[in-house]
Amino acid sequence: MKAVSMQTTPKTSFWLFLITFALVFYGMGAASVESFVNYPIWPLIGANEFRAYHRALTPLIVGYMVIPMVVATILTILLLWFRPASIPRWMVWLAIVLQLVVWISTFTIQLSIQGQLSADGLSLPLIERLRITSFWFRRVPHIANAILFLWMMSVLLRGNLSRSAEA
């Protein structure tokens, strides 16, 4: 199957990559705060207050974490066609796979747990399950994806430095 060739300027592909890079790191940071700061203190919230807290937190998480991560995933997919020439396509595919692991885990595991916590209130076993599954199926792929994007940035910068030295 032949890929559709789309014209793009090096400047456009650079900016697309730069915005994607920033959103990937923003998303990883926001998700890390959620997992490593927020989840561990949930057991300290009183059982009577937990449900209200959790319900108030959810729209904030969507606005400040989920939406930027969705945009990062969409932009990563666009990099298949509009990436800087020095970044190999396989790196973008690997980034997409890592992001899909996060989304599949979110939709098949964590959203169910979050729904139960919102409906039923504080549950220490559910919080522990959320922490464990989030670490292995969301934080680890997020960190790997960020490292991959850092590697892509180094490839891009090396390519630009080489071209500058030749000029």
C-alpha positions as CSV (number, residue, x, y, z in Angstrom):
1,M,0.0,0.0,0.0
2,K,1.5,3.3,-1.1
3,A,1.4,6.2,1.3
4,V,-0.3,9.4,0.2
5,S,2.4,12.1,-0.5
6,M,1.5,15.4,1.1
7,Q,3.6,18.5,0.5
8,T,4.9,20.2,3.6
9,T,7.6,22.7,4.2
10,P,10.5,22.0,6.6
11,K,9.3,24.9,8.7
12,T,5.8,23.5,9.0
13,S,7.0,20.0,9.9
14,F,9.4,21.5,12.4
15,W,6.7,23.4,14.2
16,L,4.3,20.4,14.1
17,F,7.0,18.4,15.8
18,L,7.9,21.1,18.3
19,I,4.2,21.5,19.4
20,T,3.8,17.7,19.6
21,F,7.0,17.5,21.6
22,A,5.8,20.1,24.1
23,L,2.4,18.4,24.4
24,V,3.9,15.0,25.0
25,F,6.0,16.4,27.8
26,Y,3.2,18.4,29.2
27,G,0.9,15.3,29.2
28,M,3.6,13.2,30.8
29,G,4.1,15.7,33.6
30,A,0.4,16.2,34.2
31,A,-0.2,12.5,34.3
32,S,2.7,12.0,36.6
33,V,1.4,14.5,39.1
34,E,-2.0,12.7,38.9
35,S,-0.4,9.3,39.5
36,F,2.5,10.1,41.9
37,V,1.0,13.0,43.8
38,N,-2.8,12.8,43.7
39,Y,-3.6,9.1,43.8
40,P,-1.3,8.4,46.9
41,I,-3.2,11.0,49.0
42,W,-6.7,9.8,48.1
43,P,-6.8,7.4,51.1
44,L,-6.3,10.4,53.4
45,I,-9.5,12.0,52.1
46,G,-12.4,11.2,54.4
47,A,-14.9,8.7,53.1
48,N,-17.8,11.2,53.4
49,E,-15.9,13.8,51.3
50,F,-14.2,11.5,48.8
51,R,-17.1,11.2,46.3
52,A,-17.6,15.0,46.1
53,Y,-13.9,15.5,45.8
54,H,-13.6,12.9,43.0
55,R,-16.5,14.3,41.1
56,A,-15.1,17.9,41.3
57,L,-11.7,16.7,40.2
58,T,-12.9,14.8,37.1
59,P,-13.7,17.8,34.8
60,L,-10.4,19.4,35.8
61,I,-8.5,16.3,34.8
62,V,-10.3,16.2,31.5
63,G,-9.6,19.9,30.7
64,Y,-6.0,20.1,31.9
65,M,-4.7,16.6,31.2
66,V,-6.9,14.5,28.9
67,I,-7.6,17.1,26.1
68,P,-3.9,18.1,25.7
69,M,-3.0,14.4,25.6
70,V,-5.7,13.7,22.9
71,V,-4.3,16.6,20.9
72,A,-0.7,15.2,21.3
73,T,-1.9,11.8,20.0
74,I,-3.6,13.4,17.0
75,L,-0.5,15.5,16.2
76,T,1.7,12.4,16.6
77,I,-0.4,10.6,14.0
78,L,0.0,13.7,11.7
79,L,3.8,13.3,12.0
80,L,3.5,10.2,9.9
81,W,3.0,12.6,6.9
82,F,4.3,15.9,8.1
83,R,7.4,15.0,10.2
84,P,10.8,16.6,9.7
85,A,12.8,14.7,7.1
86,S,15.5,13.6,9.6
87,I,13.1,11.8,11.8
88,P,12.5,8.2,10.7
89,R,8.9,7.0,10.2
90,W,9.5,4.0,12.6
91,M,10.1,6.4,15.5
92,V,6.7,8.0,14.9
93,W,5.0,4.6,14.6
94,L,6.6,3.6,17.9
95,A,5.3,6.8,19.6
96,I,1.8,6.0,18.3
97,V,2.0,2.5,19.7
98,L,3.1,3.8,23.1
99,Q,0.3,6.3,23.2
100,L,-2.2,3.7,22.1
101,V,-1.1,1.5,25.1
102,V,-2.0,4.4,27.3
103,W,-5.4,5.0,25.7
104,I,-6.3,1.4,25.6
105,S,-5.4,0.9,29.2
106,T,-7.3,4.1,30.1
107,F,-10.5,3.0,28.4
108,T,-10.4,-0.7,29.4
109,I,-9.0,-0.5,33.0
110,Q,-8.7,2.9,34.6
111,L,-12.0,4.5,33.5
112,S,-13.9,1.6,35.0
113,I,-12.1,2.1,38.3
114,Q,-12.6,5.9,38.2
115,G,-16.3,5.3,37.5
116,Q,-16.7,3.0,40.5
117,L,-14.9,5.5,42.7
118,S,-17.1,8.3,41.5
119,A,-20.3,6.2,42.1
120,D,-19.4,4.3,45.3
121,G,-16.9,6.6,47.0
122,L,-13.7,5.8,48.7
123,S,-12.3,2.3,48.2
124,L,-8.7,1.5,49.2
125,P,-8.5,-1.7,47.1
126,L,-9.8,0.2,44.0
127,I,-7.3,3.1,44.6
128,E,-4.4,0.6,44.9
129,R,-5.5,-1.2,41.7
130,L,-5.7,2.2,40.0
131,R,-2.2,3.1,41.2
132,I,-0.7,-0.2,40.0
133,T,-2.4,-0.4,36.6
134,S,-1.7,3.3,36.0
135,F,2.0,2.8,36.7
136,W,2.5,-0.2,34.4
137,F,0.1,0.7,31.6
138,R,0.2,4.4,31.6
139,R,3.3,5.9,33.3
140,V,5.8,3.4,31.9
141,P,4.6,4.0,28.3
142,H,4.4,7.7,28.9
143,I,8.0,7.8,30.1
144,A,9.1,5.6,27.2
145,N,7.3,7.9,24.8
146,A,8.9,11.0,26.3
147,I,12.3,9.4,26.0
148,L,11.5,8.6,22.4
149,F,10.5,12.2,21.7
150,L,13.7,13.4,23.3
151,W,15.6,11.0,21.0
152,M,13.6,12.3,18.0
153,M,14.5,15.9,19.0
154,S,18.2,14.9,19.2
155,V,18.0,13.4,15.7
156,L,16.3,16.6,14.4
157,L,18.9,18.9,16.1
158,R,21.8,16.7,14.9
159,G,20.4,16.9,11.3
160,N,20.0,20.7,11.6
161,L,23.5,21.1,13.0
162,S,25.0,19.0,10.3
163,R,23.2,21.1,7.6
164,S,24.4,24.3,9.3
165,A,28.0,23.1,9.4
166,E,27.9,22.3,5.7
167,A,26.5,25.7,4.7
